[in-house]
Amino acid sequence: LGWAWAWPLNRRILYNRASADPQGNPWDPKRQLLKWDGTKWTGWDIPDYSAAPPGSGVGPFIMQQEGMGRLFALDKMAEGPFPEHYEPFETPLGTNPLHPNVISNPAARIFKDDAEALGKADKFP
């Protein structure tokens, strides 16, 4: 594709194994990222997990012990059972679609002079 090298291991998309079903077939064949061809993983990206074949018990979410994604995180986060989403300070959206009253992380602090230098949503290209 003519892209520059990406760290680590030249991967483009983290957890890219989640783009294929448990048998290694892409969920969306029109936008195939990775596919198990019977002997190895093939596609546009470097697998973000061990090259274990489908059915070996290796899940796509390599940073979780069970290899699965989590919607609920009952004992993993101090903020509550659900993972939270905040927009970055320089969001092009100008709002947080999930929480219109709280755009950025309320625990994050920024100096006044730095805040004045941040870009605004209406100035985003």
Secondary structure, 3 states (H helix, E strand, C coil): CCCCCCCCCCCCCCCHHHHECCCCCECCHHHCCEEECCCCEEECCCCCCCCCCCCCCCCCCCCCCCCCCCCCCCCCCCCCCCCCCCCCCCCCCCCCCCCCCCCCCCCCCCCHHHHHHCCCHHHCC
